Amino acid sequence: SKLRAQISFFSGELSNSLKKVGKRFTKEIIYGILSSGSVHLTKISRSLEEEITIHKTHDRLCRNLAEERLGKIIEEEVLKKGAEHIKPNSLIIIDPTDIVKKYAKKMEYLTKVRDGSTKEIENGYWICQAIATTTGGKNIIPLASRLYSSIAPDFKSENDVILRTVQDIYDATGYNGIVVFDRGGDRIRLLEPWTKHGLVNYIIRQVGDRHLWYKRSLISGLDIAEKCKMKYRETIVKTKDGKQNVFDIDFGVAQVRLPECPDRKLNLVVVKGFGKKPMMILTTLPVKQSRKSIWFIIESYLSRWRIEETIRFIKQSYGIEDIRLLTYNRLKNMIAFVLAASFFICTH
């Protein structure tokens, strides 16, 4: 009863702009996801324990889930609440992930995705996730989770989805927060607009083949990494799947500029010890030649490891990859409600 009361209050805040039916549905679906641990409408219907048949409850939920703008409204409200937690040094981890539907055939706008587990190309959908945290902190704040298909009529490009997601977050936070992105963020269609915008700060791992201005020469990031002086050393432990891996790493920093945006000073933090190739992290943040300053950038990027575990936890907790809705709009709406449910768990 206490959980129902908390969810009811939380759902009421998210659905304040909706009509009576929308408010009731928001409360039911969030409670159903949390209590059943599933995105199956049948399991959600059963968890509501209504005095009517499960079939009738299922039909009502299915009908309400088709509302066109419902998911967008819930996303906006979750982001508005999440923005209250974002400070200038908060990390906004951007992580494009996927839902694999290997055997599905009738789901609307089913597209091809690369399964992160098997590395195989399968049927499924893409999701652009954004989760906020702090360097070394334990708290995480889900900010966005947007399902999309590359063959849907409203799709332009993956870059467009990422840029709009980040812009929506910055509009909500007043440009607080630092975008953190893995090597997938090392593309000029993302780097150029973010570098040109003076209020946007980022920490993005580099592939290594991008040419940057360094000491009046235009050379690749990998060549800069080889020239960079490794002044500091640290030992870190990475835990994955219950196993601990110990790394002795050396690190340093080089001042660089992006050829497309030469007016803004950037820094390339170089880390050696994780593998054969150096890790290269490009950032707009000012970095001094000191252990503390350089380590902040490294630790901020490594915060992604914790977020990956969180995303895996959310997928497994609610069985997202077992989602069985056939229409594209219902799929997008359900992912928005999973975002709301995970936000409730993380913040309440």
C-alpha positions, -999 to 999 in steps of 0.1 A, spaced: 0 0 0 29 24 7 45 16 -26 12 22 -44 8 56 -26 44 66 -36 39 55 -73 5 72 -73 20 105 -62 49 102 -87 26 92 -116 3 122 -108 32 146 -112 42 130 -146 6 130 -159 -5 164 -146 -11 177 -181 -31 146 -192 -69 141 -190 -85 118 -165 -80 86 -186 -44 94 -193 -37 100 -156 -53 67 -146 -34 48 -173 0 64 -163 -5 53 -127 -15 18 -137 12 12 -162 41 24 -140 28 4 -111 23 -26 -133 58 -24 -147 73 -21 -113 52 -48 -96 53 -74 -124 89 -67 -134 78 -70 -170 67 -50 -201 41 -78 -210 7 -62 -209 -8 -96 -197 16 -97 -167 10 -60 -160 -28 -66 -162 -26 -95 -137 -5 -73 -113 -33 -47 -112 -57 -73 -96 -88 -57 -109 -123 -71 -103 -128 -76 -141 -113 -102 -164 -76 -99 -173 -87 -98 -209 -107 -66 -204 -78 -50 -184 -54 -60 -212 -76 -45 -239 -79 -12 -220 -42 -9 -214 -34 -18 -250 -59 9 -262 -45 36 -239 -9 27 -249 -17 36 -285 -22 73 -276 1 92 -300 18 118 -279 17 100 -246 53 88 -245 66 122 -255 47 139 -226 61 113 -201 96 117 -215 94 155 -211 81 152 -175 108 127 -165 135 149 -180 121 180 -163 123 162 -129 157 147 -137 171 182 -147 166 193 -111 194 169 -101 219 181 -127 248 203 -117 275 219 -139 299 189 -132 273 162 -136 281 136 -162 255 130 -190 263 95 -203 250 90 -238 247 53 -248 230 41 -280 218 6 -273 195 -19 -290 166 -43 -285 171 -75 -304 139 -92 -317 156 -121 -335 124 -141 -344 99 -112 -347 83 -106 -381 51 -86 -376 64 -58 -354 61 -24 -372 92 -9 -387 114 -37 -375 150 -28 -386 185 -43 -385 206 -38 -354 240 -51 -343 235 -73 -312 260 -60 -286 263 -95 -271 268 -117 -301 281 -90 -326 256 -104 -351 232 -84 -372 196 -91 -361 161 -77 -363 153 -52 -336 152 -15 -327 176 11 -315 174 31 -282 192 63 -274 198 63 -236 210 92 -215 218 87 -178 233 112 -154 258 106 -126 288 122 -110 324 113 -110 329 87 -83 293 91 -72 268 62 -67 236 80 -76 223 77 -112 195 96 -128 178 83 -160 171 112 -183 161 99 -216 153 66 -234 141 69 -270 133 39 -291 136 44 -329 138 25 -361 160 34 -391 131 26 -415 104 46 -397 90 76 -416 101 101 -389 137 89 -389 164 111 -403 196 97 -390 212 84 -358 232 116 -355 199 136 -355 184 114 -327 215 119 -306 218 157 -313 181 162 -304 183 141 -273 213 161 -260 198 194 -270 166 185 -251 186 177 -220 206 209 -222 173 229 -227 160 213 -195 192 217 -175 201 252 -186 233 238 -202 244 221 -170 262 188 -173 291 173 -194 283 149 -223 303 117 -220 304 94 -251 323 63 -261 341 60 -295 307 61 -312 307 99 -304 339 104 -325 321 117 -356 323 151 -370 285 155 -373 285 155 -335 318 170 -326 315 201 -348 282 214 -335 291 206 -299 325 222 -302 311 253 -319 286 258 -291 305 275 -263 281 263 -236 284 226 -245 311 205 -228 320 170 -236 343 141 -229 345 118 -259 368 88 -265 386 90 -299 391 62 -324 425 76 -332 424 83 -369 410 119 -365 435 146 -374 439 174 -349 460 205 -346 489 199 -323 519 222 -320 510 238 -354 508 205 -371 478 185 -383 483 149 -372 463 120 -361 452 114 -326 472 82 -324 504 100 -334 497 127 -308 492 99 -282 526 85 -291 542 120 -286 524 128 -254 544 127 -222 530 102 -197 538 120 -164 515 101 -141 507 65 -131 477 49 -114 464 14 -106 427 8 -112 404 -22 -108 376 -29 -132 349 -54 -121 329 -71 -148 307 -101 -144 320 -106 -109 357 -107 -121 382 -81 -111 408 -69 -137 438 -48 -124 453 -22 -147 485 -2 -142 480 29 -164 501 59 -174 485 91 -184 491 126 -197 475 154 -217 481 174 -249 465 206 -260 448 203 -294 422 219 -316 396 206 -340 404 217 -376 367 224 -382 365 246 -350 400 261 -346 388 289 -323 381 266 -293 409 251 -272 406 213 -266 426 188 -246 434 152 -256 439 130 -225 460 100 -233 459 68 -212 483 38 -218 478 4 -201 443 -7 -210 454 -24 -243 478 -23 -272 464 11 -284 464 41 -261 430 54 -249 425 89 -263 398 112 -247 390 145 -263 374 171 -240 364 208 -241 371 211 -204 402 230 -193 429 205 -181 460 215 -162 493 195 -162 484 180 -128 475 145 -117 441 157 -102 431 177 -133 439 149 -158 425 122 -135 391 139 -133 387 135 -171 398 98 -170 375 90 -140 346 108 -157 349 87 -188 353 55 -168 320 62 -151 305 47 -183 314 13 -169 289 17 -141 263 30 -165 267 0 -187 258 -22 -158 228 0 -150 215 -3 -186 220 -41 -185 201 -42 -152 172 -22 -165 169 -45 -196 170 -76 -175 148 -63 -147 118 -55 -170 126 -81 -197 127 -53 -223 140 -76 -251 109 -97 -246 86 -68 -255 58 -80 -278 39 -49 -289 33 -49 -326 28 -11 -334 57 13 -334 39 40 -313 30 15 -286 67 4 -285 79 40 -281 54 47 -254 62 16 -234 99 25 -234 90 59 -221 71 43 -192 101 20 -185 122 52 -183 97 66 -158 97 33 -138 135 32 -136 136 69 -127 113 62 -98 135 33 -86 167 55 -88 153 86 -72 126 74 -48 
